[in-house]
Amino acid sequence: MEAGVTAGHSQARGYRRGLLLIFAVVFLLRIPFLNQAIQGDDHIYLTEAQHALIDPLHPSDVKYVFLGNEVDLRGHSHPPLDAWILAGLITVCGDIYEVPFHAAYILFSLIAAWAMWSLARRFSPHPIWAALLFLAVPAFVINGNSLESDLPLLAFWMASIALFTCDAEGARDRWALAMAALSMALAAMAAYQAIFLTPILAVYVWLYHRHSPARWWLTLTPAATIAAWQIFVRASTGALPAGMLAGYFASYGFQAFTAKCANALALAIHSCFLVFPALLPAAVLLAWRKRRERDTLFLLAWITIFFAGALVVFFAGSARYLLPMAAPVALLASRLRVRWLAAGFVLQMALSLGLAVVNYQHWDGYRQFAASLHDASRGHRVWVDGEWGLRYYLESDGALPLRKTQRLRAGDIVVLSELAYPVAFTAPVTAIRRMEIRPSLPLRLIGLESHSGYSTVSRGFWPFGISSGPIDRLSAVMIAERHPALVYLPMNDRAAADQLVSGVYSLEAGRFRWMSKSGVIVLKNPAAPMRLHVDFTIPPQAPARQVRLLLDGREVASQTYTAPGTYSLASAEPVRGSGSSATVEIDVDQTFSPPGDSRELGIVLTGVGFVP
């Protein structure tokens, strides 16, 4: 009996020492990056968090400008747990501060690390090395320094599986299962992909507890949580989040076949870097040899189910999508010889830290550039033509996001990013400041001259890039006075760039331009009144039927058309503007967005202006 007690104490000490070591590594990974700038999609979650201070039960019930278009965040791809967490931090801190916010988010890294340690003791012959391999995963090291939902999801995902598989007895088992259910619910409120916990844990129940009805029912917790949230939002706001999300996916072409194929290839490549790639062949061979063992079957099912689900639901092929799959890969790899594991860990951690440093310098560049404009922008309207952290820091100083239909006026300042999906606009400008973001290390997660697909497959398929080129080029320009030269403007004329104000897109086929719901053009005023005239086409796919023509804000012509075709619309009488230039606005009643094209399209313009 004394021997058993002694062994129990020894195991407890070993558990605590191992856990302390893992926690120490987590702190060493996070503390150097506490001052990480706001990055990626942090801004979206912070927008929801700020609205949660006004309407706590509906943090997503707010409008947001995304890529120049206004969208409804009830169609956001994540439920509101992360927004609630950030709202709590804003309440405690009084505002948004990088250091305390990132310090608070270390908690989620610690939860994930504890869960990994528990799973490693359950499924690995080398639990320390299994946990260290997990901590060295590039996405854990890099994205663990963001305020997005990735770490909260990972923390509660890992806790769900660790608690569900602990196989305790009596009251401890009931407590563990209750906490597993709570963790599953929290994971489901962090991200919709938590639904994959249901089939993964169902495999575990089948292998180990197939005669336990309670465990079978518990596996449905994520699905029940997501359904309850959808029903609540539909009942209280009139909108179904899943339906709105599906609509945005369709309008932006996120689920197009080509996008899905690119996503699949990118995720396959990223899966090879969850542990150091040299470890994978031997780990796969060993897993194949032990494929009939229940532990191996469960880990393989975890990988297969999540990866298959990722192919279905994701579209950008980002490395962070696979974080919930990192644990079973590390557990299977940890069955190799210790000297191989040590070498793989050191090499993987070196790579991950190098990429994390580059990531820090990238987002810090936006913070520095925004700060440098504080004095220069005083007294001007400032628009940010970009996304991510650049947008956050400029908006914090009073800037507004540039919309596709925004009318810019002389003296406005527009801040542009070459990397961040800028909104196209036409106006004479004067540059007032420029900056290149070029990190000190020749590694890239994304960049103008890199084909790294770490963040999005739209940039390439490499898991990371090796380049010394700039990540981004930033510029701040001031809008100058327009001096229109033409009284009639063909869409393919060289003067178009100076005379198109808003709502008119790039030249196509060398002769026409699509416009959005409203297109604004500035023209030289004729010496004497003339008829205002617009030549346009309503293509077969366009739903627009009513076209209005306005001069300096007053309607001069309007017509409803019964079918697609090529038309001209002109004012009934000769007119002219009030000054040396005239502002012409063309409005349509309906627009559409074809698959894979995020533009809001109305009609096709070929020319507009004054004619005899």
C-alpha positions in Angstrom: 0.0 0.0 0.0 2.8 2.4 0.9 4.5 1.6 -2.4 1.2 2.5 -4.2 1.0 5.8 -2.3 4.6 6.6 -3.1 4.1 5.8 -6.8 1.0 8.0 -6.8 3.0 10.9 -5.3 5.8 10.4 -7.7 3.3 10.5 -10.7 1.8 13.6 -9.3 5.2 15.3 -9.0 6.0 14.2 -12.5 2.7 15.6 -13.8 3.3 19.0 -12.0 7.0 19.3 -13.1 6.1 18.5 -16.7 3.2 21.0 -16.7 5.4 23.7 -15.2 8.0 23.1 -17.9 5.3 23.4 -20.6 3.9 26.6 -19.0 7.4 28.1 -18.8 7.8 27.5 -22.6 4.4 29.2 -23.2 5.5 32.3 -21.2 8.8 32.4 -23.1 6.9 32.3 -26.4 4.4 35.0 -25.5 6.2 37.6 -23.3 8.5 39.0 -26.1 5.4 39.7 -28.2 3.2 41.4 -25.7 3.4 44.7 -27.6 2.3 43.0 -30.8 0.4 45.5 -33.0 -3.2 45.0 -33.9 -3.1 42.6 -36.9 -5.1 40.6 -39.4 -8.8 40.4 -38.6 -8.3 41.7 -35.0 -10.1 44.9 -36.1 -13.3 43.0 -37.0 -13.4 41.3 -33.6 -12.7 44.7 -31.8 -15.5 46.3 -33.8 -17.9 43.6 -32.5 -16.5 44.0 -29.0 -17.1 47.8 -29.0 -20.7 47.1 -30.1 -21.1 44.5 -27.4 -20.6 47.3 -24.8 -23.8 48.8 -26.2 -25.7 45.7 -27.0 -24.1 42.7 -25.1 -26.5 40.1 -26.4 -26.0 41.1 -30.1 -22.3 42.1 -30.6 -22.5 41.2 -34.3 -25.6 43.3 -35.0 -23.5 46.1 -36.5 -22.5 47.3 -40.0 -18.9 47.1 -41.2 -17.1 48.3 -44.3 -15.3 45.3 -45.8 -13.2 45.8 -49.0 -15.1 49.0 -49.7 -18.6 47.5 -49.3 -20.9 47.7 -46.3 -21.7 44.3 -44.8 -23.6 43.1 -41.8 -21.5 41.4 -39.2 -24.3 39.0 -38.2 -23.0 37.2 -41.3 -19.5 37.0 -39.8 -17.8 33.6 -40.0 -17.5 33.3 -36.2 -19.9 33.4 -33.3 -19.4 36.1 -30.7 -17.3 34.5 -27.9 -14.1 36.4 -28.9 -16.0 39.6 -29.1 -17.4 39.1 -25.6 -13.9 38.4 -24.3 -12.5 41.6 -25.9 -15.5 43.6 -24.6 -14.6 42.4 -21.1 -11.0 43.5 -21.5 -12.1 46.9 -22.8 -14.4 47.3 -19.8 -11.5 46.4 -17.4 -8.8 48.4 -19.2 -11.0 51.4 -20.2 -9.7 51.2 -23.8 -7.8 49.0 -26.3 -4.2 48.5 -25.2 -1.9 46.0 -26.9 0.2 44.8 -23.9 -2.6 44.0 -21.3 -4.8 42.5 -24.0 -2.1 40.1 -25.2 -1.1 39.3 -21.6 -4.7 38.3 -21.0 -4.8 36.1 -24.1 -1.9 34.1 -22.7 -4.5 32.3 -20.7 -5.8 30.6 -23.8 -2.3 29.4 -24.7 -2.0 28.0 -21.2 -5.3 26.1 -21.5 -4.3 24.7 -24.8 -0.9 23.7 -23.4 -2.4 22.0 -20.3 -4.8 20.1 -22.5 -2.0 19.0 -24.8 0.0 17.9 -21.7 -2.9 15.8 -20.5 -3.5 14.2 -23.9 0.3 13.5 -24.2 0.3 11.6 -21.0 -2.7 9.6 -22.3 -1.6 9.0 -25.9 2.2 9.4 -26.1 5.3 7.4 -24.9 7.2 10.7 -24.7 4.7 13.3 -23.3 7.2 16.1 -22.8 8.3 15.9 -26.5 4.7 15.6 -27.7 3.8 18.8 -25.9 6.9 20.6 -27.1 6.2 19.6 -30.7 2.7 21.1 -30.3 4.1 24.4 -28.9 6.5 24.7 -31.8 3.7 24.5 -34.5 4.2 27.7 -36.6 0.5 28.7 -36.4 0.6 28.3 -32.6 3.7 30.5 -32.2 2.6 33.1 -34.7 -1.2 33.4 -34.5 -1.1 32.9 -30.7 -0.1 36.6 -30.6 -3.3 37.8 -32.2 -6.6 38.8 -30.8 -8.6 36.7 -33.3 -10.7 33.7 -32.3 -8.0 31.1 -33.2 -6.5 30.7 -29.6 -9.9 30.8 -27.8 -11.1 28.1 -30.2 -7.9 26.0 -29.8 -8.0 26.3 -26.0 -11.6 25.1 -25.6 -11.3 22.6 -28.4 -8.3 21.0 -26.7 -9.8 21.2 -23.3 -13.0 19.4 -24.6 -11.0 16.5 -25.9 -8.6 16.3 -22.9 -11.5 16.2 -20.4 -13.7 13.9 -22.5 -10.9 11.3 -22.8 -9.5 11.5 -19.3 -11.4 8.3 -18.3 -11.5 9.0 -14.6 -13.9 7.2 -12.2 -16.9 8.1 -10.2 -17.4 11.8 -9.3 -14.2 12.8 -11.1 -15.5 11.3 -14.3 -18.8 13.1 -14.0 -17.0 16.4 -13.3 -14.7 15.9 -16.2 -17.6 15.2 -18.6 -19.5 18.3 -17.3 -16.4 20.5 -17.9 -15.9 18.8 -21.3 -19.5 19.8 -22.3 -18.9 23.4 -21.1 -15.7 23.5 -23.1 -17.4 22.2 -26.2 -20.1 24.9 -25.9 -17.4 27.6 -25.5 -15.5 26.2 -28.6 -18.8 26.3 -30.6 -19.3 30.0 -29.6 -15.7 30.7 -30.8 -15.9 29.2 -34.2 -18.4 27.1 -36.3 -15.7 24.5 -37.1 -16.1 23.3 -33.5 -19.0 21.2 -35.0 -16.2 18.7 -36.0 -15.8 17.8 -32.3 -19.0 15.8 -32.6 -17.8 13.2 -35.1 -14.3 13.1 -33.5 -15.6 12.5 -30.0 -18.1 10.0 -31.4 -15.2 7.9 -32.7 -13.7 8.0 -29.2 -17.0 6.9 -27.7 -17.3 4.1 -30.2 -13.8 2.8 -29.5 -13.9 3.1 -25.7 -17.4 3.7 -24.3 -19.9 2.6 -26.9 -22.4 1.5 -24.3 -22.5 4.9 -22.6 -25.6 6.8 -23.6 -24.5 9.9 -21.7 -21.3 10.2 -23.7 -23.1 9.7 -27.0 -25.4 12.6 -26.0 -22.6 14.8 -24.9 -21.0 14.7 -28.3 -23.9 16.7 -29.6 -23.1 19.7 -27.5 -21.4 21.7 -30.2 -24.2 21.2 -32.7 -26.8 22.1 -30.0 -24.9 25.2 -29.0 -24.6 26.5 -32.6 -28.3 25.8 -33.3 -29.3 27.6 -30.1 -27.3 30.6 -31.1 -28.7 30.7 -34.6 -32.3 30.5 -33.2 -31.7 33.2 -30.7 -30.3 35.7 -33.2 -33.1 34.9 -35.7 -35.7 35.4 -33.0 -34.3 38.6 -31.6 -33.0 40.3 -34.7 -34.8 38.7 -37.6 -31.7 37.5 -39.4 -30.2 34.0 -39.5 -26.4 34.3 -39.2 -25.7 31.1 -41.1 -28.0 32.3 -44.0 -26.2 35.6 -44.1 -22.8 34.0 -44.1 -23.8 31.7 -46.9 -25.0 34.7 -48.9 -21.6 36.5 -48.4 -19.8 33.4 -49.4 -21.8 33.3 -52.6 -21.4 37.0 -53.4 -17.6 37.0 -52.8 -17.1 33.6 -54.6 -15.5 32.0 -51.5 -17.0 28.6 -52.3 -16.3 28.6 -56.0 -14.8 25.4 -57.3 -11.4 26.9 -58.2 -11.2 28.5 -54.7 -12.0 25.2 -53.1 -9.3 23.4 -55.1 -6.7 26.0 -54.2 -7.8 25.8 -50.5 -7.4 22.0 -50.5 -3.9 22.1 -52.0 -2.8 24.9 -49.5 -4.2 23.0 -46.5 -2.4 19.8 -47.7 0.9 21.7 -47.8 0.3 23.4 -44.4 -0.4 20.0 -42.9 3.1 18.9 -43.7 4.5 21.7 -41.5 2.5 21.0 -38.3 5.6 19.2 -37.1 9.0 19.5 -38.8 8.5 17.9 -42.2 11.5 15.5 -41.8 9.6 13.7 -39.0 6.5 13.0 -41.0 7.6 10.0 -43.2 8.7 7.9 -40.2 5.6 9.1 -38.1 3.2 8.1 -40.9 4.9 4.7 -41.3 4.8 4.0 -37.6 1.1 5.0 -37.4 0.3 2.7 -40.3 1.9 -0.2 -38.5 -0.1 0.5 -35.4 -3.3 1.4 -37.2 -5.3 -1.3 -35.4 -4.6 0.0 -32.0 -7.4 2.0 -30.5 -5.3 5.0 -29.5 -3.8 5.2 -33.0 -7.2 4.8 -34.6 -8.6 7.7 -32.6 -5.7 10.0 -33.4 -6.0 9.1 -37.1 -9.8 9.7 -37.1 -9.2 13.1 -35.4 -6.9 14.1 -38.3 -9.0 12.7 -41.0 -12.3 14.1 -39.8 -11.0 17.6 -39.2 -9.0 17.8 -42.4 -12.0 16.6 -44.5 -14.2 19.2 -42.8 -11.6 21.9 -43.4 -11.6 21.1 -47.1 -15.4 21.6 -47.1 -15.9 24.8 -45.0 -12.7 26.9 -45.5 -11.7 28.8 -48.6 -8.5 30.8 -48.0 -6.2 27.8 -47.2 -4.6 29.6 -44.2 -2.2 27.7 -42.0 -4.1 28.8 -38.8 -7.1 26.8 -39.9 -5.3 23.6 -39.0 -4.5 24.4 -35.4 -7.2 22.1 -34.0 -5.5 19.3 -36.0 -2.0 19.9 -34.7 -2.3 17.9 -31.5 -2.9 14.4 -33.0 -0.1 15.0 -35.5 2.3 15.9 -32.7 1.1 12.9 -30.7 1.7 10.5 -33.5 5.1 12.0 -34.3 6.1 11.8 -30.6 6.4 8.0 -30.9 9.7 8.4 -32.8 13.1 8.3 -31.2 13.9 11.1 -28.7 16.9 12.3 -30.6 14.8 12.8 -33.7 12.1 14.6 -31.7 14.7 16.9 -30.2 16.2 17.8 -33.5 12.7 18.3 -35.1 11.6 20.5 -32.2 14.7 22.8 -32.3 14.5 23.3 -36.1 10.7 23.8 -36.0 10.9 26.3 -33.1 13.6 28.2 -34.8 11.6 28.6 -37.9 8.4 29.5 -36.0 10.1 32.2 -34.0 11.8 33.6 -37.1 8.4 33.9 -38.7 6.9 35.4 -35.6 9.5 38.1 -35.6 8.8 38.9 -39.2 5.0 39.0 -38.4 5.7 41.4 -35.5 7.7 43.8 -37.7 5.0 43.7 -40.4 2.2 44.8 -38.3 4.3 47.2 -36.3 5.1 48.9 -39.6 1.4 49.9 -39.9 1.4 51.2 -36.4 4.4 53.4 -37.0 3.1 54.7 -40.3 -0.3 55.7 -38.8 1.5 57.4 -35.9 3.7 59.4 -38.4 0.6 60.9 -40.0 -0.9 62.2 -36.8 0.3 65.8 -37.3 0.2 65.9 -41.1 -3.5 64.8 -41.2 -4.7 67.3 -38.7 -7.6 69.4 -40.1 -8.1 67.0 -43.1 -10.6 64.3 -43.8 -8.6 61.0 -43.7 -9.7 57.8 -45.5 -7.9 54.5 -45.2 -7.8 52.4 -48.3 -6.7 49.2 -46.8 -7.6 46.7 -44.0 -6.0 45.0 -41.0 -3.9 46.8 -38.4 -3.4 49.8 -40.7 -7.1 50.5 -40.7 -7.4 50.0 -36.9 -4.6 52.5 -36.1 -5.8 55.1 -38.6 -9.5 54.8 -37.5 -8.3 55.2 -33.9 -7.0 58.6 -34.9 -10.2 59.6 -36.7 -9.9 58.1 -40.2 -12.8 56.4 -42.0 -12.7 53.4 -44.3 -12.8 54.2 -48.0 -15.9 53.0 -49.6 -16.2 52.1 -53.3 -18.7 54.9 -53.8 -16.9 57.5 -51.7 -16.8 61.0 -53.2 -13.4 62.4 -52.4 -12.9 66.2 -52.4 -9.8 68.4 -52.6 -7.8 68.3 -49.4 -8.8 64.8 -48.4 -6.0 62.5 -47.4 -6.1 58.8 -48.5 -3.8 56.3 -47.0 -3.1 53.4 -49.3 -1.6 49.9 -48.9 -0.5 48.0 -52.0 -0.9 44.7 -50.2 -4.3 45.1 -48.4 -6.8 44.8 -51.3 -7.1 48.6 -51.9 -10.3 50.1 -53.3 -9.7 51.6 -56.7 -10.4 55.3 -57.0 -9.6 58.0 -59.6 -8.5 61.5 -58.6 -5.5 63.8 -59.0 -3.3 63.3 -56.0 -0.1 64.6 -54.4 2.0 62.3 -52.3 2.7 63.5 -48.8 4.4 60.4 -47.2 5.6 56.9 -48.3 7.0 53.9 -46.4 8.1 50.4 -47.2 7.7 47.6 -44.7 10.7 45.4 -45.0 11.5 43.1 -42.0 15.0 42.4 -40.9 14.8 38.6 -41.5 14.4 37.1 -45.1 11.3 35.2 -44.2 7.8 36.1 -45.3 4.3 35.1 -44.3 2.8 37.4 -46.9 4.3 40.0 -49.1 4.3 41.9 -52.4 7.3 39.9 -53.7 6.6 36.6 -51.9 4.4 33.7 -53.0 3.8 32.6 -49.4 0.3 31.2 -48.8 0.6 31.1 -45.1 -2.2 33.6 -44.6 -4.1 33.1 -47.8 -3.8 30.9 -50.8 -4.5 34.0 -53.0 -0.9 34.9 -52.5 0.7 31.6 -53.4 1.1 28.0 -52.2 4.4 28.1 -50.3 4.0 27.5 -46.6 6.2 30.5 -46.0 8.4 32.7 -48.2 12.1 33.4 -48.4 12.6 36.9 -49.6 14.3 40.2 -48.7 11.7 42.2 -50.7 9.1 44.5 -49.1 6.0 43.1 -47.5 4.0 46.2 -48.2 4.3 49.7 -49.6 2.3 52.4 -47.9 1.6 55.9 -49.1 -0.5 58.9 -47.9 -1.8 61.1 -50.7 -3.8 64.3 -50.7 -6.6 64.8 -53.2 -6.0 67.8 -55.5 -8.5 70.0 -57.3 -10.0 68.5 -60.4 -9.8 70.5 -63.6 -12.0 68.6 -66.1 -11.0 69.1 -69.7 -13.9 67.4 -71.5 -17.6 68.3 -71.8 -18.3 64.8 -73.1 -16.3 62.0 -71.6 -15.9 58.6 -73.5 -15.1 55.9 -71.0 -11.9 55.0 -72.8 -10.5 58.6 -72.9 -7.2 59.3 -71.1 -8.9 62.1 -69.2 -11.2 59.6 -67.5 -8.9 59.1 -64.5 -9.2 62.8 -63.6 -12.9 63.1 -64.3 -14.3 59.9 -62.7 -15.2 60.7 -59.1 -16.7 57.5 -57.7 -18.7 54.4 -58.4 -17.2 53.8 -61.9 -14.8 50.8 -62.3 -11.8 50.1 -64.5 -11.9 50.2 -68.3 -12.8 46.9 -69.9 -12.3 45.7 -73.5 -10.8 49.1 -74.2 -14.1 50.9 -74.5 -16.6 50.5 -71.5 -16.7 50.6 -67.7 -19.1 49.0 -65.3 -20.6 51.4 -62.7 -22.1 50.6 -59.3 -25.5 51.7 -58.0 -24.4 55.3 -58.4 -21.6 56.7 -60.6 -20.3 60.2 -60.3 -18.4 62.1 -63.0 -17.2 65.7 -63.2 -17.3 67.4 -66.6 -16.2 70.7 -68.0 -19.2 73.1 -68.2 -20.1 74.0 -71.7 -20.1 77.7 -72.6 -23.8 77.5 -73.4 -26.5 75.1 -72.2 -26.5 71.7 -73.9 -28.4 68.5 -73.5 -26.8 66.2 -70.8 -26.5 62.7 -72.4 -25.4 59.2 -71.2 -24.7 56.2 -73.4 -25.0 52.8 -71.6 -25.9 49.2 -71.8 -28.0 47.0 -69.5 -26.5 43.6 -69.9 -28.7 40.5 -69.8 -27.5 39.5 -66.3 -28.1 43.0 -64.8 -31.4 43.5 -62.9 -31.3 47.4 -63.2 -34.3 48.8 -65.0 -34.6 52.4 -63.8 -31.8 54.9 -64.7 -31.7 58.5 -63.4 -29.5 61.3 -64.5 -28.7 64.2 -62.1 -26.7 67.4 -62.7 -25.3 69.1 -59.6 -27.8 67.2 -57.4 -31.0 67.9 -59.4 -32.6 65.3 -61.6 -32.7 66.2 -65.3 -33.8 62.8 -66.8 -35.2 59.5 -65.7 -36.3 56.4 -67.6 -37.5 52.9 -66.9 -36.5 50.2 -69.3 -38.4 46.9 -69.8 -35.5 44.8 -71.0 -31.7 44.6 -71.3 -30.2 46.5 -74.3 -28.1 49.4 -75.4 -29.7 52.8 -74.7 -29.1 56.6 -74.5 -30.7 58.9 -71.9 -30.7 62.6 -72.2 -32.2 65.7 -70.5 -35.3 67.0 -72.1 -33.8 70.5 -72.3 -30.4 72.0 -72.7 -28.7 72.4 -69.3 -25.3 73.4 -67.7 -23.7 73.3 -64.3 -23.4 76.3 -62.0 -19.6 76.8 -62.2 -16.6 76.0 -64.3 -17.3 72.3 -63.8 -20.4 70.2 -63.5 -21.0 67.1 -61.3 -23.0 64.4 -63.1 -24.6 61.5 -61.2 -26.0 58.4 -62.8 -28.2 56.2 -60.5 -29.8 52.8 -61.1 -32.4 51.0 -59.0 -30.8 47.6 -58.7 -27.3 46.0 -58.7 -25.8 42.5 -58.6 -22.5 40.8 -57.9 -21.6 37.8 -60.1 -19.9 34.8 -58.5 -16.2 35.5 -57.8 -16.6 39.2 -58.2 -17.2 41.4 -55.1 -18.0 44.5 -57.1 -21.6 45.9 -56.9 -22.5 46.2 -60.6 -25.3 48.3 -62.1 -25.0 49.1 -65.8 -22.2 49.5 -68.4 -21.2 53.0 -69.4 -19.6 54.0 -72.7 -19.9 57.8 -72.5 -21.4 60.7 -70.6 -21.5 64.4 -71.1 -23.0 67.4 -72.8 -24.0 67.1 -76.5 -25.5 69.7 -78.9 
